Amino acid sequence: MPVLAPTILALDFDGVLCDGLLEYFQTSWRTYYKIWKPNSQKPPDELAPRFYRLRPVVEIGWEMPVLIRALVLGVSDEQILQDWSAVVRELVSSEQLDAADIGKKLDAVRDEWIETDLDGWLALHRFYPGTIERLHRIATDAETSPLESPTQLFIVTTKEGRFVKQLLQQQGIQLSEESIIGKEIKRPKYQTLRQLIEAKNAIASGAASPGNEVTLWFVEDRLQTLQLVQQQADLNDVKLYLADWGYNTETHREFARHDSRIRLLSLSVFVQDFSVWPD
């Protein structure tokens, strides 16, 4: 009999629940301005739309200002989509860039912005249509469900947990500190999933009437993150979903369509009951 709801639902934040592209671009441009010192503090009009379209190629945060550099230098969208790693290597070599230094500058720009204008920074984050309503229903079901083990919701993200909490609170979503596992935890997501399962199993084994087997479903927009989970032999039973509305490319989505384990999930299905999610 198919499982109609997970014991644990683990969700990425940026690219699954929240669209942070506006913030990504503004922070990246400010960092770019500090490093390359263009003539104008205002970005070219066509730059932001191209950045939004190409943001899925970025694997690590420091690459975002480098993506802007590539666009300013005239590298084509097609070349970036086809072989971003080669574009990055060429720019790092030809301009003698230091990834760690760019990363520090990016973090410093963001930290200063947050410190001086937190409301303005938070305002650049937009929730995808229907996601907040879906979270409300999950929370309500957890409170009213007749089941002994309703679905527990966890946010597993590389964004700082305190900002996730603030953004969710603005939408009327109240999650416990333990339910938001952010950047500050400093561990790979697959390890977090492992610990969530272990903790739930420990609770179940200690109960007077142990419940059903723990099931975990994980929704993420980064294919590489899901593939790292796939490589963990003890996490073979975790259901993996690639959010097709997030920061991924058609190549990533096509891979998921033909993968034996990763399911491609649309936003229109995500916001519905678990019973209609791909199995």
Summary of the structure (lengths in Angstrom):
residues: 279
radius of gyration: 20.1
end to end distance: 11.8
largest distance: 69.5
contacts: 792
relative contact order: 0.15
helix: 55%
strand: 11%
